[in-house]
Amino acid sequence: MDNATYAALTRQTGLMSELQVVANNIANANTTGFKAEGVMFSEFVASLGPDTDSLSMAAARVKLTDRTQGTLTQTGGAFDLAIEGDGYFLIDTPEGQRLTRAGSFTPNENGELVTMDGNRVLDAGGAPVFVPTGAGPVGIAADGTISAGGTAVGQVGIVAPTNPEEMRRQTGTLFEAASGFGPALQGRVLQGFVEDSNVNPIAQVSRMIEVQRAYELGQSFLDTEDDRIRGVIQAVGR
C-alpha cells in the first residue's frame, strides 16, 4: 500500500468523524444552551529513510467548540436563567463540578435548584442553591442573587474557566474546565430567559453535504487505486 492510499484512508476516517460531529450539531439545533462543535484536521509526516518517500497521514482528533452566545429567548419562567456575556452556571454532577450555559432550572422536592437532569445548581463557593417555598415571589438579580419575598436567600454561581481552550465537553451542554475556573467578571444573569443553541442549521446542512461529497470522492479514488493494484498483480502473475 503506497502513501497515497494511506493518506486517503486517514482522510476518510477524519471525514467520517466530522460527519458525526455535524450530524450531532444538527440534532441539537433546538437544545437550550448547546454549543456547536467543529473538527480540526492535522497532518503527520514521517520519514521512512533516505531512499524512501516520506509517509503522510491526516487526523481529525481535535474538536473545537464554538463559544458564541446563542439567541436569548424570553420564557417568563421564574427559574429560567440566561447569561448575557461571559460565564457559565456551575453544576454538581456525579462526575464532579461541570459548567453549562443551559439555564432551564427548577426547585426539587428539597428546595434545591436543579437542572432538567436533576443535577444541583451551585453557588460560586460550590454549595447547593436553595429556594425556600412559600416565602413570596422569587427574583434573581443580574449577579445571580436570589431573593424570596424581598429577602436574599442565595446566589447562583456564575464562573468562567481559567483557560477556555482547555474546556472538554462531557455531554451535550456540560463542560469540564480542565484548568479550573473562577468568578465571571463580565456576565450578567437574566431571569425569565434561556439561551438558545448557537447552531446555524443551514450552515451545518451545507457542511454535511460538502463532507459527504468529499467522502464520496475519496472512496472513488480508493476504488480506482484498488483496481490499479489488482491489475498490476494480475499482469505480474501471468
Secondary structure, DSSP 8 states (H G I E B T S, - for coil): --HHHHHHHHHHHHHHHHHHHHHHHHHTTTSTT---EEEEEEEEEE---TTS--EEEEEEEEEEE------EEE---TTBEEEESS-EEEEEETTEEEEES--B-EE-TTSBEE-TTS-EEB-TTS-B-B--TTSS-EEE-TT-EEEETTEEEEE--EEEES-GGGEEE-SSSEEEETT-EEE-SS-EEEETEEE-----HHHHHHHHHHHHHHHHHHHHHHHHHHHHHHHHHHHHH-
